[in-house]
Amino acid sequence: MKIPSKSCELAEFIGILLGDGCVNKDGFINVTTDDEFYAKNHVLKLFNDLFGIGHFYRHPKGFFRVQTKSKPMMNFLIYLGLEYGNKLTNGVSIPDWILKNNDFLRYCLRGFFDSDGSIFKHYKWSSIYFEFKCKSKSIIISLYAGLKLLGFELTKLEGDRFYIKQRHNRKFINEIGFSHPKHLNRLVKFQSLIPL
């Protein structure tokens, strides 16, 4: 296993794990998604570029997983500020080393949004919403704080979600961006509705 230096790519990987990832005490690390292209061409690439280990798995139920089993990798991720176990109860959040570096923070937020973010059009009005949603209170609070540090205007955090204020949608596209094809495709579809 390779031990990567702190970097934008590692910060993005941390963001993905905070979203669709899982780290358990036996050393299993995985990311689950419903998009095969994203799993194979982005998540698997991050696993291998950063750590030199990772395998693609197609589940019979139709989802896709990139995974590995490595106690050293688990221990390294804990050293970086993650926790193993249930994200709803273990208090995990964006690590301080990411919050203290704006470039790392942008990539971490991108990784999370690719995993658990949504872009959608209001059913009645021509309004586009960028939504952050997470059932883990500690994660959603750190996402909110991170975006505030970068100067984003946000709606009130209510329960497990909040939105980028519409006048900052373009700022989000330019400064955070996306790697997931589903967001890129929806962005193309809604592009004309997003103010410059």
Beta strands, then each sheet from edge to edge (+ up, - down):
strand 1: 21-23
strand 2: 28-33
strand 3: 55-58
strand 4: 64-69
strand 5: 118-121
strand 6: 128-133
strand 7: 161-163
sheet 1: 1+ 2- 4+ 3-
sheet 2: 5+ 6- 7+
end
